[in-house]
Amino acid sequence: MAGTYSQIYLQVVFAVKGRENLIAKSWKDDLHKYITGIIREKEQKPIIVNGMSDHIHAFVGLKPSMRISDLVRDIKNNSSKFINEKGFVRGKFSWQEGYGVFSYSHSHIERVYNYILNQEEHHLKKTFKDEYLELLKKV
C-alpha cells in the first residue's frame, strides 16, 4: 500500500493558570480562531476549538508525524503571546502547566464535536474540575 493512512482524533484540554476566569466573551471567539490557525499552521486538522472562561477544548485530527506535546506547547505558547500582545487581560496571561489529551475513534467524532460545541450549556450543570475528573475516569 502506498502512502500512510491514519485516523487519530484527540481532544486536548488545558486551563488558564490558577483556573482563573480570564477568557472574556468579548474576545474568546478571536482566541478560538487563533488557536484553530495554529493547528492549521502545524498542518493538523482542527475539528473544533471551544471552551469557557477558565479552559479550552481543542478537538484535532492528528497526523502521526506530529508529537502531541509539540502541538500543545505551540498552541499554549503562541496563544498566550497573542492574548498578551492584544492586551486582553491585565497583567501577564499564561496557561496552567500540563494538559489532558484523550483519543477517540472515528465513530465518536460527532459526539465529541457536539460536547465541545455546547460547553456553556454543559457547564451550567458541571464545573471544569468535575468535567475533567469525569474525562479521566473514562480512560
Residue frames as qw, qx, qy, qz and C-alpha x, y, z in Angstrom:
[[0.000, 0.890, 0.457, 0.000, 0.00, 0.00, 0.00],
 [0.419, 0.382, -0.014, 0.824, 1.43, 3.38, -0.99],
 [0.171, -0.602, 0.037, -0.779, 1.35, 6.27, 1.46],
 [0.152, -0.066, -0.791, 0.589, 0.23, 6.47, 5.05],
 [0.433, -0.521, -0.433, -0.594, -3.33, 6.39, 6.33],
 [0.243, -0.094, -0.733, 0.628, -4.26, 7.24, 9.90],
 [0.380, -0.677, -0.384, -0.499, -7.27, 8.16, 11.98],
 [0.458, -0.189, -0.546, 0.675, -6.01, 9.85, 15.12],
 [0.214, -0.726, -0.279, -0.592, -8.59, 12.06, 16.82],
 [0.480, -0.163, -0.560, 0.656, -7.60, 13.82, 20.02],
 [0.250, -0.887, -0.246, -0.300, -9.33, 16.15, 22.43],
 [0.499, 0.126, -0.393, 0.762, -6.85, 18.39, 24.20],
 [0.372, -0.850, -0.325, -0.183, -7.96, 20.22, 27.36],
 [0.533, 0.036, -0.328, 0.779, -5.93, 22.88, 29.14],
 [0.282, -0.836, -0.458, 0.106, -6.68, 25.55, 31.70],
 [0.090, 0.860, -0.134, 0.484, -5.85, 29.14, 32.46],
 [0.418, 0.209, -0.647, 0.603, -3.13, 29.38, 35.13],
 [0.095, 0.020, 0.626, -0.774, -4.77, 29.05, 38.53],
 [0.034, 0.480, 0.858, 0.183, -8.01, 28.19, 36.72],
 [0.048, 0.441, 0.231, -0.866, -8.87, 31.87, 36.76],
 [0.428, 0.676, 0.600, 0.001, -11.86, 33.04, 34.73],
 [0.208, -0.566, 0.209, 0.770, -9.84, 35.29, 32.42],
 [0.162, 0.136, 0.719, 0.662, -11.15, 34.41, 28.94],
 [0.289, 0.400, 0.311, -0.812, -13.84, 37.03, 28.31],
 [0.567, 0.533, 0.627, -0.042, -16.81, 36.52, 26.00],
 [0.268, 0.896, -0.034, -0.352, -15.78, 39.68, 24.12],
 [0.221, 0.726, -0.608, -0.235, -12.59, 38.05, 22.77],
 [0.660, -0.196, 0.722, -0.067, -13.00, 34.29, 23.22],
 [0.803, 0.530, 0.266, -0.059, -14.04, 33.77, 19.57],
 [0.334, 0.861, -0.384, 0.019, -10.86, 35.57, 18.45],
 [0.359, -0.553, 0.746, -0.099, -8.84, 33.24, 20.70],
 [0.794, 0.128, 0.585, -0.107, -10.57, 30.13, 19.36],
 [0.687, 0.726, 0.016, -0.020, -9.93, 31.26, 15.76],
 [0.071, 0.826, -0.556, 0.055, -6.30, 31.97, 16.61],
 [0.562, -0.324, 0.755, -0.096, -5.85, 28.51, 18.14],
 [0.818, 0.429, 0.371, -0.095, -7.53, 26.98, 15.08],
 [0.470, 0.848, -0.246, -0.003, -4.98, 28.84, 12.94],
 [0.244, -0.659, 0.709, -0.060, -2.09, 27.47, 14.99],
 [0.749, 0.005, 0.657, -0.091, -3.37, 23.93, 14.49],
 [0.733, 0.658, 0.168, -0.032, -3.68, 24.50, 10.72],
 [0.176, 0.881, -0.440, 0.000, -0.24, 26.11, 10.56],
 [0.392, -0.462, 0.794, -0.055, 1.17, 22.92, 12.08],
 [0.442, 0.219, -0.716, -0.494, -0.55, 21.03, 9.24],
 [0.059, 0.173, 0.939, -0.291, -3.01, 19.29, 11.54],
 [0.219, -0.446, -0.632, -0.595, -6.81, 19.20, 11.21],
 [0.159, 0.007, 0.515, -0.842, -8.74, 21.43, 13.64],
 [0.148, -0.432, -0.859, -0.230, -12.20, 19.92, 14.13],
 [0.280, -0.840, -0.298, -0.356, -13.47, 22.35, 16.78],
 [0.377, 0.072, -0.476, 0.791, -11.99, 24.70, 19.39],
 [0.401, -0.693, -0.257, -0.541, -14.20, 25.99, 22.20],
 [0.476, -0.066, -0.659, 0.578, -14.14, 26.45, 25.94],
 [0.357, -0.837, -0.415, 0.007, -15.11, 28.51, 28.90],
 [0.037, -0.959, 0.156, -0.233, -13.62, 31.45, 30.76],
 [0.499, -0.696, 0.514, -0.047, -11.10, 29.18, 32.51],
 [0.570, -0.211, 0.759, 0.232, -10.25, 26.43, 30.00],
 [0.465, 0.510, -0.423, -0.587, -10.05, 25.35, 26.35],
 [0.781, 0.086, 0.618, 0.004, -11.02, 22.21, 24.46],
 [0.321, 0.602, -0.503, -0.531, -9.39, 21.56, 21.09],
 [0.850, 0.136, 0.502, -0.078, -10.51, 18.58, 19.02],
 [0.138, 0.725, -0.539, -0.406, -7.87, 17.72, 16.45],
 [0.962, 0.268, 0.051, 0.022, -7.21, 15.21, 13.69],
 [0.340, -0.780, 0.482, 0.210, -3.53, 14.46, 14.21],
 [0.748, 0.525, -0.406, -0.031, -1.02, 13.22, 11.67],
 [0.931, -0.295, -0.108, 0.187, 1.28, 10.50, 13.03],
 [0.628, 0.357, -0.161, 0.673, 4.35, 12.65, 12.34],
 [0.137, -0.691, 0.119, -0.700, 3.23, 15.31, 14.88],
 [0.382, -0.108, -0.759, 0.516, 4.16, 14.88, 18.52],
 [0.311, -0.771, -0.533, -0.158, 1.22, 15.77, 20.75],
 [0.509, -0.634, -0.200, 0.547, 3.45, 17.56, 23.24],
 [0.331, -0.054, 0.283, 0.899, 4.90, 19.76, 20.48],
 [0.080, -0.548, -0.567, -0.610, 1.46, 20.72, 19.19],
 [0.437, -0.781, -0.443, 0.053, 0.13, 21.57, 22.66],
 [0.516, -0.427, -0.037, 0.742, 3.29, 23.50, 23.53],
 [0.205, 0.139, 0.383, 0.890, 2.94, 25.58, 20.36],
 [0.231, -0.678, -0.571, -0.400, -0.79, 26.18, 20.92],
 [0.505, -0.745, -0.343, 0.269, -0.24, 27.33, 24.50],
 [0.483, -0.316, 0.085, 0.812, 2.88, 29.43, 23.81],
 [0.144, 0.232, 0.447, 0.852, 1.51, 31.18, 20.74],
 [0.266, -0.699, -0.563, -0.352, -2.00, 31.76, 22.11],
 [0.488, -0.701, -0.295, 0.429, -0.71, 33.22, 25.40],
 [0.368, -0.166, 0.213, 0.890, 1.56, 35.52, 23.39],
 [0.027, -0.474, -0.573, -0.668, -1.48, 36.54, 21.28],
 [0.394, -0.768, -0.504, -0.007, -3.54, 37.31, 24.41],
 [0.507, -0.570, -0.106, 0.638, -0.72, 39.33, 25.96],
 [0.297, 0.022, 0.355, 0.886, 0.06, 41.28, 22.78],
 [0.139, -0.582, -0.567, -0.566, -3.62, 42.17, 22.34],
 [0.034, -0.199, 0.446, -0.872, -3.81, 43.32, 25.97],
 [0.547, -0.372, -0.596, -0.455, -6.94, 41.26, 26.60],
 [0.702, -0.580, -0.397, 0.111, -6.13, 40.88, 30.31],
 [0.179, -0.912, 0.294, -0.223, -4.44, 42.96, 32.97],
 [0.550, -0.559, 0.619, 0.036, -1.02, 41.67, 33.84],
 [0.184, 0.414, -0.823, -0.344, 0.53, 38.67, 32.15],
 [0.891, 0.055, 0.050, -0.448, -1.71, 35.87, 30.88],
 [0.137, 0.419, -0.893, -0.091, -0.48, 32.29, 30.97],
 [0.833, -0.098, -0.410, -0.359, -1.83, 28.78, 30.74],
 [0.736, -0.508, 0.409, -0.182, -1.54, 26.30, 33.58],
 [0.023, 0.495, -0.852, -0.168, 1.26, 23.80, 33.19],
 [0.278, 0.052, 0.959, -0.033, 0.20, 20.48, 31.72],
 [0.548, 0.161, -0.271, -0.775, -2.86, 19.37, 29.79],
 [0.664, 0.069, 0.714, -0.209, -5.18, 16.44, 29.27],
 [0.364, 0.369, -0.597, -0.612, -5.35, 14.57, 25.98],
 [0.643, 0.115, 0.683, -0.326, -7.98, 11.98, 25.12],
 [0.059, 0.202, -0.772, -0.599, -8.24, 9.83, 21.99],
 [0.648, 0.321, 0.408, -0.557, -11.40, 8.87, 20.11],
 [0.453, 0.150, 0.792, 0.381, -12.39, 6.63, 17.24],
 [0.036, -0.103, -0.474, -0.874, -13.90, 7.98, 14.02],
 [0.300, -0.523, -0.751, -0.267, -17.37, 6.91, 15.20],
 [0.369, -0.640, -0.485, 0.469, -17.15, 9.34, 18.15],
 [0.295, 0.134, 0.144, 0.935, -16.36, 12.50, 16.17],
 [0.232, -0.578, -0.406, -0.669, -19.91, 13.86, 16.12],
 [0.627, -0.653, -0.421, 0.058, -20.49, 13.20, 19.83],
 [0.585, -0.335, -0.127, 0.727, -17.21, 14.85, 20.88],
 [0.168, 0.314, 0.278, 0.892, -17.79, 17.76, 18.47],
 [0.371, -0.670, -0.419, -0.488, -21.24, 18.43, 19.98],
 [0.674, -0.561, -0.343, 0.337, -19.89, 18.09, 23.51],
 [0.466, -0.168, 0.005, 0.869, -17.24, 20.74, 22.82],
 [0.000, -0.454, -0.406, -0.793, -19.67, 22.94, 20.87],
 [0.489, -0.677, -0.370, -0.406, -22.09, 23.03, 23.82],
 [0.493, 0.069, -0.565, 0.658, -19.59, 23.87, 26.56],
 [0.184, -0.274, 0.228, -0.916, -21.60, 26.76, 28.03],
 [0.766, -0.254, -0.221, -0.548, -24.73, 24.62, 28.38],
 [0.806, -0.017, -0.562, 0.183, -22.68, 21.72, 29.72],
 [0.385, 0.125, -0.520, 0.752, -21.04, 23.86, 32.40],
 [0.473, -0.445, 0.006, -0.760, -24.35, 25.03, 33.78],
 [0.910, -0.287, -0.169, -0.245, -24.51, 21.52, 35.27],
 [0.922, -0.173, -0.054, 0.343, -20.85, 20.67, 35.86],
 [0.202, -0.905, 0.276, 0.254, -17.70, 22.54, 36.92],
 [0.513, 0.676, -0.527, -0.042, -14.45, 22.25, 34.97],
 [0.181, -0.460, 0.830, -0.258, -12.95, 20.19, 37.79],
 [0.717, 0.097, 0.593, -0.355, -15.88, 17.74, 37.77],
 [0.754, 0.604, -0.085, -0.245, -15.77, 17.56, 33.97],
 [0.304, 0.676, -0.669, 0.046, -12.03, 16.87, 33.92],
 [0.378, -0.294, 0.826, -0.296, -12.28, 14.18, 36.61],
 [0.802, 0.306, 0.375, -0.350, -15.07, 12.54, 34.63],
 [0.646, 0.668, -0.345, -0.135, -12.90, 12.51, 31.48],
 [0.036, 0.569, -0.804, 0.171, -10.07, 10.91, 33.46],
 [0.604, -0.085, 0.703, -0.367, -12.38, 8.20, 34.83],
 [0.823, 0.463, 0.094, -0.317, -13.49, 7.24, 31.29],
 [0.311, 0.690, -0.642, -0.119, -9.91, 6.44, 30.33]]
